[in-house]
């Protein structure tokens, strides 16, 4: 399965790099207007805006509360993709239901997987995810730097005239990522080791757990397309009660029902389990809020987790 999807991703990238015979549109380098960039998830849109500055107009298809695992492109999305000079997507099967659309668009528009330069030995390959890599790479801030650098390079390839500006803004952004990475490590380390357990609806925080030293458990698997049953709930309730875990967390892009079932199960056994707050997993917060940026989203998650479990 992993080989199949790697081939699909490679096909998208190869098509996006096709020569003029397959791309009748004028070269973006000659544009007198800002580059039109369309992205899938908000985290990529945010990086493109920060690095591109006034030289780009960025449109993100998936806004707050949207689950990319289950997302299907609308007719409006197709129009935004067709009107783009550059398309940026996460890959690693995150946008599983958009693969055909991305392949189609790549035949005429430069289409880039921003995670393609991440070394494979850094990627998680959970056995329950059918041999695929875990796509939630943005939860390890040090790994998200690869995506930021690939975004920078894609912009430079599209508009070489602004290379210096893209390099400067990317350098500043990468420095902010280094600071955030260090902050997350220090903040999570304040949680007592015995209660340093992060429980959410689906297993989106694997990279976060590995990078910042916290055990991560989810009712569902890597993708929200997977299902959970009563046995999964009972198993987690047993763990939460036996280890006296204080809090579990809901996600902004997933129904809270599964987490509420954990709370009810624990309380029925005399354990006062609380919902520690809402985390942003597969989508950022609303535009204009601190959580509406990648840096603010990660900081919010770190502070919410540490505050509830400390």
Secondary structure, DSSP 8 states (H G I E B T S, - for coil): -HHHHHHHHHHHHHHHT--GGG--S--GGG-SS-EEEEESSHHHHHHHHHHHGGGEEEEESS-TT--TTS----HHHHHHHHT-SEEEE--TTTTGGGHHHHHHHHTTSEEEETTTTS-GGGS---GGGTT-----GGGSHHHHHHHHHHHHHHHHHH-GGGHHHHHHHHHHHHHHHHHHHHHHHHHHTTS-GGG-EEEEEES--HHHHHHHT-EEEEEE-SSTTS---HHHHHHHHHHHHHTT--EEEEETTS-THHHHHHHHHHHTTT---EEEEEE-SSS---TTSGGGSHHHHHHHHHHHHHHHH-
